[in-house]
Amino acid sequence: MNAKETAMKWFAAGCRYEIMNSPDQASEAYRQAIKADSSIIPAHVNLGFICLRSGDFDSAFKFFSRAAALQPDNPEALNNLGYIYEKLERLGNAKQMYKKALTLDPANLEALINLANVSELEGDYFGAVRQYKKAMEITPEATAPHYCLAFLYERYDMFDEAAAQYEEVLDINPLHTKAAFNLANLNLQLGQFEKAAGLFERVLEIDPDNEDAWNGLGMTYENLDGMKGRGVLRRLDYL
């Protein structure tokens, strides 16, 4: 068995261990794969994510850097490296990676969103808004820019603007439960109880076991003081 075959055997073992939720064994298998063939890119990437999930950002940086060096024309590799720069609070470097990704793929949604997020982290509210709107223009079919912008508006108590963006998400994808749930909560806070009830019910049609939506619907009906609300509250007792 040659080095590449050995590496792929170890890599496959690492994937199996990840499926079995055994990150330590998966990590060791990926390391063995790299030891057999240092150019096996997926092993570097998967090790990077294992380290990222465990909070070992320095090791994640090492593996993502190696993956990016092996495939410098891959926007995904640059996005991964940019993200770990964010975790290391090196926002300038993160921004540089995302811009490189966009040079390779001007419509790369992940890089567009990531640049907006960096602006948020830097405290540049208007820059973040501009970047999200730019992402909408470049990828009009995507829900993520609208959803992220809505979330940003919420944090700044711009509820009407947030609601409009959540509506945009639902126009693109009527099954987007997170947008429907957040919009329902907004309407509940604003006293728009009928709208809130309809949206919570919409979430529950898609996800009947969503306890947060049941609780929200119960609170909404409490405010409406209707018999249906008391029925919902009795249902909640058995969840």
C-alpha positions as a Python dict, from the first residue, in 0.01 Angstrom:
ca = {
    (1, 'M'): (0, 0, 0),
    (2, 'N'): (150, 334, -105),
    (3, 'A'): (147, 655, 100),
    (4, 'K'): (-165, 800, -61),
    (5, 'E'): (-361, 478, -13),
    (6, 'T'): (-251, 463, 352),
    (7, 'A'): (-352, 827, 399),
    (8, 'M'): (-697, 768, 249),
    (9, 'K'): (-746, 462, 469),
    (10, 'W'): (-673, 669, 780),
    (11, 'F'): (-889, 953, 651),
    (12, 'A'): (-1185, 720, 600),
    (13, 'A'): (-1133, 588, 953),
    (14, 'G'): (-1138, 946, 1084),
    (15, 'C'): (-1470, 1011, 908),
    (16, 'R'): (-1618, 697, 1063),
    (17, 'Y'): (-1504, 805, 1409),
    (18, 'E'): (-1665, 1145, 1358),
    (19, 'I'): (-1993, 977, 1266),
    (20, 'M'): (-1958, 776, 1588),
    (21, 'N'): (-1904, 1103, 1778),
    (22, 'S'): (-1551, 1007, 1882),
    (23, 'P'): (-1353, 1326, 1813),
    (24, 'D'): (-1033, 1211, 1985),
    (25, 'Q'): (-1013, 896, 1777),
    (26, 'A'): (-1109, 1089, 1464),
    (27, 'S'): (-836, 1342, 1535),
    (28, 'E'): (-574, 1070, 1575),
    (29, 'A'): (-684, 904, 1250),
    (30, 'Y'): (-660, 1232, 1060),
    (31, 'R'): (-315, 1294, 1206),
    (32, 'Q'): (-206, 952, 1085),
    (33, 'A'): (-342, 1036, 741),
    (34, 'I'): (-138, 1356, 733),
    (35, 'K'): (167, 1167, 857),
    (36, 'A'): (133, 929, 562),
    (37, 'D'): (65, 1206, 309),
    (38, 'S'): (93, 1568, 420),
    (39, 'S'): (-93, 1689, 108),
    (40, 'I'): (-426, 1527, 203),
    (41, 'I'): (-631, 1846, 228),
    (42, 'P'): (-958, 1709, 377),
    (43, 'A'): (-769, 1572, 677),
    (44, 'H'): (-627, 1918, 753),
    (45, 'V'): (-972, 2073, 716),
    (46, 'N'): (-1148, 1817, 936),
    (47, 'L'): (-878, 1844, 1201),
    (48, 'G'): (-922, 2221, 1190),
    (49, 'F'): (-1293, 2189, 1263),
    (50, 'I'): (-1237, 1939, 1544),
    (51, 'C'): (-993, 2181, 1707),
    (52, 'L'): (-1231, 2472, 1645),
    (53, 'R'): (-1518, 2292, 1818),
    (54, 'S'): (-1297, 2211, 2116),
    (55, 'G'): (-1182, 2573, 2148),
    (56, 'D'): (-821, 2501, 2047),
    (57, 'F'): (-800, 2795, 1808),
    (58, 'D'): (-422, 2789, 1772),
    (59, 'S'): (-425, 2430, 1647),
    (60, 'A'): (-725, 2504, 1425),
    (61, 'F'): (-530, 2794, 1276),
    (62, 'K'): (-240, 2562, 1197),
    (63, 'F'): (-455, 2313, 1011),
    (64, 'F'): (-666, 2569, 825),
    (65, 'S'): (-350, 2756, 725),
    (66, 'R'): (-202, 2439, 582),
    (67, 'A'): (-523, 2363, 391),
    (68, 'A'): (-527, 2716, 247),
    (69, 'A'): (-161, 2687, 146),
    (70, 'L'): (-238, 2362, -37),
    (71, 'Q'): (-534, 2514, -223),
    (72, 'P'): (-477, 2890, -250),
    (73, 'D'): (-749, 2928, -516),
    (74, 'N'): (-1025, 2775, -304),
    (75, 'P'): (-1261, 3037, -152),
    (76, 'E'): (-1384, 2787, 108),
    (77, 'A'): (-1031, 2742, 240),
    (78, 'L'): (-990, 3118, 267),
    (79, 'N'): (-1324, 3152, 446),
    (80, 'N'): (-1220, 2885, 697),
    (81, 'L'): (-893, 3063, 761),
    (82, 'G'): (-1071, 3396, 793),
    (83, 'Y'): (-1311, 3252, 1047),
    (84, 'I'): (-1031, 3127, 1271),
    (85, 'Y'): (-867, 3470, 1244),
    (86, 'E'): (-1196, 3607, 1381),
    (87, 'K'): (-1179, 3366, 1673),
    (88, 'L'): (-823, 3481, 1739),
    (89, 'E'): (-949, 3843, 1729),
    (90, 'R'): (-730, 3923, 1430),
    (91, 'L'): (-1005, 4100, 1241),
    (92, 'G'): (-779, 4269, 987),
    (93, 'N'): (-642, 3931, 880),
    (94, 'A'): (-993, 3786, 869),
    (95, 'K'): (-1110, 4065, 644),
    (96, 'Q'): (-812, 4009, 415),
    (97, 'M'): (-900, 3639, 375),
    (98, 'Y'): (-1264, 3714, 296),
    (99, 'K'): (-1167, 3974, 38),
    (100, 'K'): (-934, 3720, -126),
    (101, 'A'): (-1221, 3474, -137),
    (102, 'L'): (-1435, 3736, -311),
    (103, 'T'): (-1158, 3806, -561),
    (104, 'L'): (-1178, 3439, -658),
    (105, 'D'): (-1560, 3427, -644),
    (106, 'P'): (-1736, 3767, -634),
    (107, 'A'): (-2070, 3597, -552),
    (108, 'N'): (-1937, 3391, -262),
    (109, 'L'): (-2217, 3433, -10),
    (110, 'E'): (-2016, 3311, 288),
    (111, 'A'): (-1743, 3568, 230),
    (112, 'L'): (-1999, 3848, 181),
    (113, 'I'): (-2173, 3761, 508),
    (114, 'N'): (-1844, 3718, 690),
    (115, 'L'): (-1726, 4064, 586),
    (116, 'A'): (-2047, 4212, 723),
    (117, 'N'): (-1996, 4024, 1048),
    (118, 'V'): (-1642, 4160, 1080),
    (119, 'S'): (-1782, 4511, 1040),
    (120, 'E'): (-2024, 4436, 1325),
    (121, 'L'): (-1740, 4308, 1542),
    (122, 'E'): (-1546, 4626, 1468),
    (123, 'G'): (-1845, 4833, 1579),
    (124, 'D'): (-1907, 4963, 1228),
    (125, 'Y'): (-2287, 4944, 1216),
    (126, 'F'): (-2326, 5132, 889),
    (127, 'G'): (-2050, 4929, 726),
    (128, 'A'): (-2227, 4608, 827),
    (129, 'V'): (-2558, 4732, 685),
    (130, 'R'): (-2389, 4827, 358),
    (131, 'Q'): (-2223, 4488, 333),
    (132, 'Y'): (-2544, 4295, 399),
    (133, 'K'): (-2724, 4503, 135),
    (134, 'K'): (-2440, 4438, -108),
    (135, 'A'): (-2480, 4067, -43),
    (136, 'M'): (-2853, 4099, -121),
    (137, 'E'): (-2776, 4266, -453),
    (138, 'I'): (-2522, 4002, -553),
    (139, 'T'): (-2722, 3701, -430),
    (140, 'P'): (-3088, 3808, -447),
    (141, 'E'): (-3212, 3450, -400),
    (142, 'A'): (-3032, 3407, -66),
    (143, 'T'): (-3209, 3439, 269),
    (144, 'A'): (-2897, 3475, 484),
    (145, 'P'): (-2825, 3846, 418),
    (146, 'H'): (-3184, 3943, 501),
    (147, 'Y'): (-3189, 3728, 813),
    (148, 'C'): (-2856, 3860, 941),
    (149, 'L'): (-2955, 4220, 871),
    (150, 'A'): (-3285, 4167, 1054),
    (151, 'F'): (-3093, 4033, 1352),
    (152, 'L'): (-2864, 4337, 1342),
    (153, 'Y'): (-3162, 4572, 1331),
    (154, 'E'): (-3314, 4395, 1630),
    (155, 'R'): (-3000, 4449, 1835),
    (156, 'Y'): (-3032, 4821, 1765),
    (157, 'D'): (-3405, 4821, 1852),
    (158, 'M'): (-3501, 4897, 1492),
    (159, 'F'): (-3802, 4670, 1504),
    (160, 'D'): (-3987, 4788, 1193),
    (161, 'E'): (-3675, 4747, 982),
    (162, 'A'): (-3609, 4405, 1136),
    (163, 'A'): (-3965, 4292, 1067),
    (164, 'A'): (-3935, 4398, 703),
    (165, 'Q'): (-3622, 4188, 659),
    (166, 'Y'): (-3778, 3882, 823),
    (167, 'E'): (-4070, 3925, 581),
    (168, 'E'): (-3820, 3926, 294),
    (169, 'V'): (-3677, 3598, 422),
    (170, 'L'): (-4023, 3442, 433),
    (171, 'D'): (-4102, 3569, 84),
    (172, 'I'): (-3794, 3384, -43),
    (173, 'N'): (-3842, 3076, 177),
    (174, 'P'): (-4184, 3038, 342),
    (175, 'L'): (-4049, 2742, 545),
    (176, 'H'): (-3776, 2945, 720),
    (177, 'T'): (-3885, 2870, 1077),
    (178, 'K'): (-3623, 3089, 1247),
    (179, 'A'): (-3739, 3397, 1058),
    (180, 'A'): (-4104, 3317, 1128),
    (181, 'F'): (-4030, 3260, 1498),
    (182, 'N'): (-3829, 3582, 1534),
    (183, 'L'): (-4095, 3779, 1351),
    (184, 'A'): (-4361, 3628, 1577),
    (185, 'N'): (-4164, 3736, 1884),
    (186, 'L'): (-4128, 4086, 1744),
    (187, 'N'): (-4501, 4112, 1690),
    (188, 'L'): (-4564, 3978, 2040),
    (189, 'Q'): (-4335, 4246, 2188),
    (190, 'L'): (-4506, 4515, 1981),
    (191, 'G'): (-4854, 4405, 2089),
    (192, 'Q'): (-4948, 4274, 1744),
    (193, 'F'): (-5100, 3962, 1895),
    (194, 'E'): (-5304, 3840, 1599),
    (195, 'K'): (-4999, 3855, 1373),
    (196, 'A'): (-4786, 3690, 1638),
    (197, 'A'): (-5036, 3406, 1680),
    (198, 'G'): (-5047, 3341, 1307),
    (199, 'L'): (-4669, 3328, 1286),
    (200, 'F'): (-4627, 3099, 1586),
    (201, 'E'): (-4889, 2870, 1435),
    (202, 'R'): (-4697, 2880, 1108),
    (203, 'V'): (-4381, 2765, 1288),
    (204, 'L'): (-4572, 2483, 1456),
    (205, 'E'): (-4715, 2363, 1125),
    (206, 'I'): (-4357, 2310, 1009),
    (207, 'D'): (-4209, 2202, 1343),
    (208, 'P'): (-4485, 2067, 1572),
    (209, 'D'): (-4239, 1987, 1853),
    (210, 'N'): (-4096, 2337, 1881),
    (211, 'E'): (-4146, 2409, 2252),
    (212, 'D'): (-4039, 2774, 2220),
    (213, 'A'): (-4309, 2830, 1961),
    (214, 'W'): (-4570, 2661, 2182),
    (215, 'N'): (-4467, 2884, 2471),
    (216, 'G'): (-4481, 3192, 2249),
    (217, 'L'): (-4823, 3095, 2122),
    (218, 'G'): (-4942, 3039, 2477),
    (219, 'M'): (-4823, 3382, 2584),
    (220, 'T'): (-4985, 3535, 2277),
    (221, 'Y'): (-5321, 3378, 2356),
    (222, 'E'): (-5290, 3484, 2718),
    (223, 'N'): (-5276, 3840, 2590),
    (224, 'L'): (-5568, 3779, 2359),
    (225, 'D'): (-5751, 3623, 2655),
    (226, 'G'): (-5919, 3365, 2436),
    (227, 'M'): (-6043, 3014, 2501),
    (228, 'K'): (-5801, 2884, 2242),
    (229, 'G'): (-5516, 3023, 2447),
    (230, 'R'): (-5621, 2831, 2755),
    (231, 'G'): (-5632, 2519, 2541),
    (232, 'V'): (-5277, 2581, 2425),
    (233, 'L'): (-5163, 2629, 2783),
    (234, 'R'): (-5318, 2297, 2881),
    (235, 'R'): (-5133, 2135, 2590),
    (236, 'L'): (-4806, 2283, 2721),
    (237, 'D'): (-4854, 2104, 3052),
    (238, 'Y'): (-4802, 1774, 2875),
    (239, 'L'): (-4491, 1867, 2673),
}
